[in-house]
Amino acid sequence: MKKLILIFMTVGTVFMTQSCSDYLSKDSSVNTTLSYQQIFSDVHYAPGFLNNIYNNLPDGFTRFGGAMLAAGCDEAVCSDAGSPIQLFNNNAINPSTNPDDQWGNMYSGIRKCNIFLKELSPDGIITKSNSIPLVETVSNKDVNTRNYYKGQALFLRAYFHFELLKRYGNIFYVSKVLNPFNEEELFSGTQLPYNQTVDSIANDCDSAAKYMPAAYPDISYNGRPISMTALALKSRLFLYAASPLNNPSNDKTKWKRAADASKVIMDSQKYKLNSLSSIFTSLYNGEIIFANKAINRNDIESYNYPVSYQGSGLMNPTEDLVEAYGMGATTFKNRYLNYNSNDPYGLNNTKKREDRLRYTVYYNTSRLINLSNTKDTIVATYVGGKDGLFSTPTATKTGYYMSKFINSSIDLSKGITSYRGWVIMRYAEILLNYAEALNEYDNSGTNFTAIVNALNQIRNRANLKPLDTADKTVLQDQAEMRKYIKLERRLELAFEEHRFWDLRRWKDAETVLNQPVQGMRITKDTSGNYVYTVFSADTRVFDTKMYWYPIPRTEILKYRSAGKTIVQNPGWE
């Protein structure tokens, strides 16, 4: 569809596969120059081509020079003033400068998928050779290998299109290999209406689910998508399509479709909530639906550890986020009962904040409990403390550091690493998708009970009491339940690249992101007691045109030079 991305991948560049067990840590350094015929006639090379497509999946840990997308909304402040993520906060992105421009990367991935699918016959058989076995026996279980390959390519194509859809709105849906040397073919496509693209993505998800197995045939397959992975993407896709930004008439059938898509995953009973302490450090736990490739790394800690532990401390949670976490072991209605502004984290009594706070944020007196061979494992963010405000150029700007995703056993001075990947989908999101969609469709009777049951699973894991009679009386009001579900998404999915998009699809960004974000300044009085003062830590500016990214200027110019038209998003002309 675009000359730039269509020639992104040369005919001969192939990354050879190792084994299925190495999928998430595959070595992409080995390459050779081969023809398509050679690639797709060899049992080793064809899977390598498919594996290479996974490299187009985004890694949310360091995409913005070490910063994360959370610092582009109200979740966090990036302590590096020069980070490209600041362009979002300053209303400074444009068609030529967008640090999250994924147009070329996603269409490159789509082209790879289409090349791979083209080399398969309609029933999933490699056309150039029969050297790839139809059925592979693994631990006495049969898996149709060629169909599995096809299902993966269809899923990835759907995922890449969704990433484009949520950013740019009306996009080109590319389902075939376009000739990069045929200008008429290259520029013959039409930007589809949003809902039509949703249908195309959903169709690819359904097809992918049909071709992929319902379960891993062997643990060596861990990490690859299965049928439920594709259906989980439909849950997210349909939720976005039903949301106010994309469903201005509030068509209830779209909410029902989203709820039904989520319920399929729940009814499958293939996933369950994991311990908060190891969701992101235990890669193959039962909550993870899909993640990108895992690598041995410590850059997450290097960028985000508090500064006294050799980290850069880049991601600083806002006081706005911290305040949203209630007290532990409380009901919804009484979630701030026993909160003490002079002891906000429950340092001097047994009234602690809920568990998710400490697994998301390092606050003053937090402990890096697993850090070995270190005498001082206490985080000190008070003014004058070793991790305090302005103690170094990148020290916290809010009084907090991010603890989510961190493996606190890593000692950076020893170069220790651990094996991790960016989690793209997990079961907690499905529960929240279901609750939101069903509440918007019809929150009465048995539906209300189903919503409560889904939310209670999240609450129980966070050491919060189940919603009781008093809670239910409040939440039977649809608007109140909507507020609560939004709160739960904010708390449960913090820093996972949901809040940035949730504020947009709800059309809340123009309110939430046009006000300063807060920090907590902690000082000591003459008696050595901590004094807590909320302060304005950073500004946010959001123009309504930013609900959609601008289509890159390079694409506009290419179409114009070919005598064709590509429609830019409103406000970016």
C-alpha positions in Angstrom: 0.0 0.0 0.0 2.9 2.2 0.5 6.2 2.2 -1.4 8.1 2.8 1.8 7.0 -0.2 3.7 6.4 -2.5 0.8 10.1 -2.8 0.2 11.0 -2.9 3.9 11.8 -6.6 3.7 14.2 -7.7 1.0 13.5 -11.0 -0.6 16.5 -12.8 0.9 16.7 -11.7 4.5 15.6 -14.6 6.7 16.1 -15.2 10.4 16.6 -18.9 11.0 14.5 -20.6 13.7 15.9 -22.6 16.6 13.2 -24.7 18.2 9.7 -24.1 19.3 10.9 -23.8 22.9 13.1 -20.9 21.9 10.4 -18.8 20.3 10.4 -16.1 23.0 14.2 -16.0 23.1 15.0 -16.8 19.5 18.4 -15.8 18.2 17.8 -13.5 15.3 21.5 -12.9 14.6 21.9 -15.8 12.2 20.8 -14.8 8.7 21.5 -15.8 5.1 20.4 -14.6 1.7 17.9 -16.9 0.0 15.2 -16.8 -2.6 11.6 -17.2 -1.7 11.7 -20.7 -3.3 14.6 -21.7 -1.1 12.9 -20.2 2.0 9.6 -21.8 1.6 10.8 -25.2 0.5 12.9 -25.9 3.6 11.5 -27.1 7.0 13.9 -24.9 8.8 13.8 -21.6 6.9 10.0 -21.2 6.5 9.3 -21.2 10.2 12.2 -18.8 10.6 10.5 -16.3 8.3 7.4 -16.6 10.4 9.3 -16.1 13.6 10.9 -13.0 12.3 7.4 -11.4 12.0 7.2 -11.4 15.8 10.0 -8.8 15.8 7.5 -6.2 14.7 5.5 -6.5 18.0 6.1 -3.4 20.1 8.1 -3.6 23.4 6.5 -1.1 25.8 9.4 -1.0 28.2 11.7 1.3 26.4 10.0 2.6 23.2 10.6 6.3 24.0 14.3 6.4 24.9 13.7 4.5 28.1 10.4 6.1 28.9 7.0 4.4 28.7 3.7 5.5 27.2 2.4 6.0 30.8 4.4 9.2 30.9 2.3 10.5 28.1 -0.9 10.6 30.2 -1.7 11.1 33.9 0.0 7.9 35.2 3.5 9.1 35.4 6.1 11.8 34.8 9.3 11.0 32.9 12.2 12.5 34.9 14.2 13.0 31.6 13.0 16.3 30.3 14.4 15.6 26.9 12.5 12.3 26.4 10.4 12.2 23.2 7.4 11.2 25.3 7.2 14.8 26.5 5.9 15.7 23.0 2.5 14.3 23.9 2.3 16.3 27.1 3.2 19.5 25.3 0.8 19.0 22.4 3.8 19.0 20.1 3.3 15.9 17.9 2.6 16.5 14.3 2.5 14.6 10.9 6.3 14.8 10.7 7.2 14.2 14.4 5.4 11.5 16.4 7.4 9.4 18.8 4.8 6.7 18.7 4.4 6.6 14.9 3.8 2.9 14.1 2.6 3.3 10.6 5.7 1.9 8.9 6.5 -0.8 11.5 2.9 -2.2 11.5 2.6 -2.2 7.7 6.0 -3.9 7.5 4.7 -6.6 9.8 1.5 -6.9 7.7 3.5 -7.3 4.5 5.6 -10.1 6.1 2.3 -11.8 7.1 0.9 -11.6 3.6 4.1 -12.9 2.0 4.0 -15.9 4.4 0.3 -16.5 3.7 0.8 -16.2 0.0 3.3 -19.1 0.1 0.6 -21.3 1.7 -2.1 -23.0 -0.3 -5.7 -22.5 0.9 -5.4 -25.5 3.3 -2.2 -24.2 4.9 0.3 -26.3 2.9 3.6 -24.8 1.8 3.3 -24.5 -2.0 7.0 -24.7 -2.9 7.6 -28.1 -1.3 6.1 -30.8 0.8 9.1 -31.0 3.1 7.2 -29.4 6.0 5.2 -32.2 7.6 1.4 -31.9 7.7 1.2 -33.3 11.3 3.9 -33.0 13.9 3.8 -35.4 16.8 4.8 -33.7 20.1 4.5 -35.7 23.4 2.0 -38.0 21.8 -0.2 -35.1 20.7 -0.8 -34.2 17.1 -0.7 -30.6 15.8 -1.3 -29.6 12.2 1.9 -27.7 11.9 1.2 -25.9 8.6 -2.3 -24.8 9.8 -0.7 -23.5 13.0 1.7 -21.4 10.9 -1.2 -20.0 9.0 -3.1 -19.2 12.2 -0.2 -17.4 13.6 0.3 -15.3 10.5 -3.5 -14.4 10.4 -3.4 -13.5 14.1 -0.3 -11.2 13.7 -1.9 -9.6 10.7 -5.0 -8.8 12.8 -2.9 -7.5 15.7 -0.9 -5.2 13.5 -4.0 -3.8 11.9 -5.6 -3.2 15.3 -2.5 -1.3 16.4 -2.9 0.9 13.4 -6.7 1.3 13.9 -6.5 2.5 17.4 -3.9 5.1 16.5 -5.1 6.4 13.1 -8.7 5.4 12.7 -9.5 5.1 9.0 -6.7 2.9 7.6 -5.9 0.6 4.7 -6.7 -3.0 5.4 -4.0 -4.9 3.4 -4.8 -8.6 2.9 -2.5 -9.5 -0.1 1.0 -8.9 -1.2 1.3 -5.7 -3.3 3.9 -5.4 -6.0 6.3 -2.6 -4.9 7.2 -2.0 -8.5 3.6 -1.4 -9.7 2.6 2.1 -8.7 -1.0 1.7 -9.8 -1.4 -1.4 -7.5 0.5 0.3 -4.7 -1.9 3.3 -4.5 -5.1 1.5 -5.5 -6.4 0.9 -2.0 -9.0 2.8 -0.1 -9.1 3.9 3.5 -11.9 1.9 5.1 -14.5 3.2 7.5 -13.7 2.3 11.1 -16.4 -0.3 11.5 -15.5 -2.0 8.3 -11.9 -2.4 9.5 -13.2 -3.8 12.7 -15.0 -6.5 10.8 -11.9 -7.3 8.8 -9.8 -7.7 11.9 -12.4 -9.8 13.6 -12.6 -12.1 10.5 -8.8 -12.6 10.7 -9.1 -13.3 14.4 -11.8 -15.9 13.8 -9.8 -17.5 11.0 -6.7 -17.6 13.1 -8.6 -19.2 16.0 -9.8 -21.9 13.6 -6.3 -22.8 12.4 -4.5 -22.6 15.7 -4.8 -25.3 18.4 -7.0 -24.8 21.5 -4.1 -25.6 23.8 -0.3 -25.9 23.7 0.5 -29.4 22.5 3.7 -29.3 24.6 5.4 -26.9 27.0 7.9 -26.2 24.2 5.2 -24.2 22.5 4.8 -21.8 25.4 4.6 -18.2 24.2 3.1 -18.8 20.8 -0.5 -17.7 20.3 -3.3 -20.3 20.4 -6.9 -20.0 19.4 -7.9 -18.1 22.6 -5.2 -15.6 21.9 -6.9 -14.5 18.7 -10.3 -14.4 20.4 -8.9 -12.3 23.3 -7.8 -9.8 20.7 -11.5 -9.7 19.5 -12.4 -8.8 23.1 -10.2 -5.7 23.0 -11.1 -4.9 19.5 -14.9 -4.9 20.1 -14.5 -3.0 23.4 -12.8 -0.2 21.5 -15.4 -0.3 18.7 -18.2 0.0 21.3 -16.6 2.9 23.2 -17.8 6.6 22.9 -15.1 7.7 20.5 -16.0 5.1 18.0 -19.7 4.6 18.9 -21.2 8.1 19.2 -24.8 6.8 18.9 -24.1 4.3 21.8 -25.3 1.3 19.8 -26.0 -1.2 22.5 -25.4 -4.2 20.2 -21.8 -3.2 20.0 -21.4 -3.4 23.8 -23.2 -6.8 23.7 -20.8 -8.0 21.1 -17.8 -6.9 23.2 -19.2 -8.6 26.3 -19.9 -11.8 24.4 -16.3 -11.9 23.0 -14.9 -11.5 26.6 -17.2 -14.2 27.9 -15.8 -16.7 25.5 -12.4 -16.4 27.1 -13.8 -16.6 30.6 -15.9 -19.6 29.8 -12.9 -21.4 28.3 -11.3 -21.5 31.8 -7.9 -21.6 30.2 -6.6 -18.6 32.2 -6.6 -17.5 35.8 -5.3 -14.6 37.9 -1.8 -15.1 39.1 -0.1 -13.8 42.2 0.5 -10.0 42.1 4.2 -10.6 42.9 5.0 -12.6 39.8 2.7 -11.6 37.0 5.5 -9.9 35.1 8.5 -11.8 36.3 7.1 -15.4 35.7 6.7 -15.4 32.0 4.6 -18.5 31.5 2.1 -18.0 34.4 -1.6 -18.8 33.8 -2.7 -15.2 33.6 -0.7 -14.3 30.5 -2.6 -14.6 27.2 0.1 -13.1 24.9 3.5 -11.5 25.3 6.2 -10.5 22.9 9.5 -12.3 22.7 11.3 -12.6 26.0 15.0 -11.7 26.4 17.5 -11.7 29.2 17.5 -8.1 30.3 18.0 -5.6 33.1 17.3 -2.4 31.1 13.9 -2.2 32.9 15.7 -1.9 36.2 18.5 0.3 34.7 16.0 2.8 33.5 13.6 2.6 36.4 15.3 1.7 39.7 15.5 4.5 42.2 18.6 6.5 41.7 20.5 5.2 44.8 20.3 1.7 43.3 22.2 2.7 40.1 18.9 3.2 38.2 17.9 6.3 36.2 14.5 6.5 37.9 12.8 7.6 34.7 9.2 6.6 35.4 7.7 8.5 38.3 4.1 7.6 39.2 1.9 10.6 39.9 0.2 11.4 43.1 -3.0 11.3 41.1 -2.4 7.6 40.5 -1.3 6.8 44.0 -4.3 8.5 45.6 -6.6 6.3 43.5 -5.5 3.2 45.4 -7.7 2.6 48.4 -7.0 1.1 51.8 -6.4 -2.6 52.1 -9.0 -5.2 53.2 -11.8 -2.7 52.7 -15.1 -2.6 50.8 -15.6 -0.4 47.8 -17.8 2.1 49.7 -15.3 2.3 52.5 -12.1 2.2 50.4 -10.7 5.3 52.0 -11.7 4.5 55.5 -8.8 4.9 58.0 -6.8 6.9 55.4 -4.5 9.2 57.3 -3.0 12.1 55.3 -0.1 12.3 57.8 0.6 8.6 57.2 -0.6 8.1 53.7 1.1 4.7 53.1 0.2 3.2 56.5 3.8 3.3 57.7 3.1 3.6 61.5 0.0 1.4 61.8 -1.6 -1.7 60.4 -3.9 0.3 58.1 -2.1 -0.3 54.9 -3.0 0.6 51.4 -4.2 -2.1 49.1 -1.7 -4.6 47.7 -1.6 -3.3 44.2 0.0 0.0 45.3 3.2 -1.6 46.5 3.4 -3.8 43.4 3.1 -0.7 41.2 4.9 2.1 43.0 8.0 2.6 45.1 7.1 5.2 47.8 9.0 6.6 50.7 10.2 3.7 52.9 9.3 1.0 50.3 11.7 -1.9 50.5 13.5 -3.6 47.6 12.9 -6.8 49.6 14.7 -9.2 47.3 17.8 -7.2 46.6 20.7 -9.3 47.6 24.0 -8.2 49.3 22.7 -4.7 49.8 22.7 -3.2 53.3 20.2 -0.4 52.6 17.2 -1.6 50.7 14.8 1.2 51.9 13.7 3.7 49.3 14.1 7.3 50.6 12.1 9.8 48.5 11.9 12.6 51.1 13.7 15.8 50.3 17.3 15.2 51.2 16.9 11.5 51.0 19.1 9.4 48.7 16.3 8.9 46.3 14.6 12.2 47.0 13.2 15.0 44.8 16.0 16.6 42.7 18.7 14.5 44.4 20.2 13.8 40.9 19.2 15.1 37.4 16.9 12.2 36.8 15.7 11.6 40.4 12.0 11.4 40.9 10.0 14.5 39.9 6.9 13.3 41.8 8.2 11.7 45.0 7.6 8.2 43.6 9.3 5.5 41.4 7.7 2.7 39.4 7.9 -0.8 40.9 5.7 -2.6 38.4 7.6 -5.0 36.1 10.8 -4.6 38.3 12.7 -7.7 39.4 14.1 -6.4 42.6 16.6 -9.3 42.9 18.6 -7.7 40.1 21.9 -6.1 41.3 22.9 -3.8 38.4 26.5 -3.5 39.7 26.9 -7.3 39.0 25.2 -7.2 35.6 22.5 -9.6 36.6 19.7 -10.1 34.1 16.4 -12.0 34.0 14.2 -13.4 31.3 11.2 -11.2 30.5 8.9 -10.0 27.7 6.3 -7.3 27.4 2.9 -8.6 28.3 0.4 -7.7 25.6 -2.7 -9.4 26.9 -3.6 -10.9 30.3 -6.7 -12.3 31.9 -7.3 -9.4 34.2 -8.0 -7.2 31.2 -10.6 -9.7 29.9 -12.5 -9.6 33.2 -12.5 -5.8 33.1 -13.4 -5.7 29.4 -16.4 -8.0 30.2 -17.5 -5.9 33.2 -17.4 -2.6 31.2 -19.1 -3.9 28.2 -21.9 -5.7 30.1 -22.5 -2.6 32.3 -22.9 -0.4 29.2 -25.2 -3.0 27.5 -27.5 -3.8 30.4 -26.5 -3.9 34.1 -29.7 -5.2 35.5 -30.6 -8.6 37.0 -28.3 -11.5 36.3 -26.1 -9.2 34.2 -25.4 -7.1 37.3 -24.5 -10.3 39.2 -22.1 -11.3 36.4 -20.4 -7.9 36.5 -20.0 -8.1 40.3 -18.5 -11.6 40.0 -15.9 -10.5 37.4 -14.9 -7.5 39.5 -14.7 -9.5 42.7 -12.0 -11.7 41.1 -9.9 -8.6 40.6 -10.7 -7.3 44.1 -9.9 -10.6 45.8 -6.5 -10.8 44.2 -5.8 -7.2 45.5 -6.7 -8.2 49.1 -9.9 -6.2 48.9 -13.2 -7.4 50.3 -15.8 -8.6 47.9 -18.5 -6.0 46.9 -21.1 -6.2 49.6 -24.7 -5.2 49.8 -23.9 -1.5 50.5 -21.5 -1.5 47.5 -24.0 -3.1 45.2 -26.7 -0.6 46.2 -24.4 2.2 44.9 -23.1 0.4 41.9 -26.5 -0.7 40.6 -26.6 2.8 39.1 -25.0 2.4 35.7 -23.1 5.7 35.9 -21.6 4.8 39.3 -20.6 1.4 38.1 -19.0 3.0 35.0 -16.9 5.2 37.3 -15.8 2.2 39.4 -14.8 0.1 36.4 -12.8 3.0 35.0 -11.1 3.2 38.4 -10.3 -0.5 38.4 -8.8 -0.3 35.0 -6.6 2.5 36.1 -5.4 0.6 39.1 -5.1 -2.9 37.8 -3.6 -2.0 34.3 -1.4 0.9 35.3 1.7 1.3 33.1 0.6 -1.4 30.6 -0.4 1.0 27.8 -4.1 0.9 28.6 -4.7 4.2 30.3 -3.3 6.3 27.4 -5.8 4.6 25.1 -8.7 4.3 27.6 -8.8 8.0 28.1 -9.1 8.5 24.3 -11.7 5.8 23.6 -13.9 7.1 26.5 -13.4 10.7 25.2 -12.1 11.6 28.7 -8.7 12.8 27.6 -9.8 16.4 26.8 -10.8 16.7 30.5 -8.2 14.6 32.3 -5.2 15.6 30.3 -5.8 19.3 30.4 -4.8 19.8 34.0 -1.5 19.4 35.9 -0.5 16.1 37.4 0.5 16.0 41.1 3.4 14.9 43.1 4.2 14.4 46.8 6.8 16.4 48.5 8.0 14.8 51.7 10.1 16.7 54.2 11.0 16.2 57.8 10.0 18.5 60.7 12.2 19.4 63.6 11.1 16.3 65.4 12.1 14.1 62.5 8.5 13.3 61.5 7.5 13.2 57.8 5.4 16.1 56.5 3.5 15.4 53.3 2.6 18.1 50.8 0.9 17.6 47.4 2.4 19.8 44.7 1.9 20.3 40.9 4.6 18.2 39.3 4.0 18.7 35.6 1.6 20.1 33.1 -0.5 18.3 30.5 -2.0 19.7 27.3 -4.5 17.8 25.1 -6.0 19.1 21.9 -9.1 17.1 20.7 -7.4 16.5 17.4 -5.1 14.2 19.4 -7.8 11.6 19.7 -6.3 10.3 16.5 -2.7 10.4 15.5 -1.8 12.2 12.3 -1.1 10.1 9.3 2.7 10.5 8.6 3.5 13.4 6.2 5.7 11.0 4.2 2.6 9.0 3.3 0.6 12.0 2.3 3.4 13.2 0.0 3.8 9.8 -1.6 0.1 9.5 -2.5 0.1 13.1 -3.7 3.2 12.5 -6.0 1.3 9.5 -7.5 -1.7 11.6 -8.2 -3.8 9.8 -5.5 -5.4 11.0 -2.3 -5.0 9.8 1.3 -7.3 11.5 3.8 -5.5 13.0 6.8 -7.2 12.9 10.2 -9.1 16.0 11.3 -7.1 18.9 12.6 -3.8 17.7 11.2 -4.0 19.1 7.7 
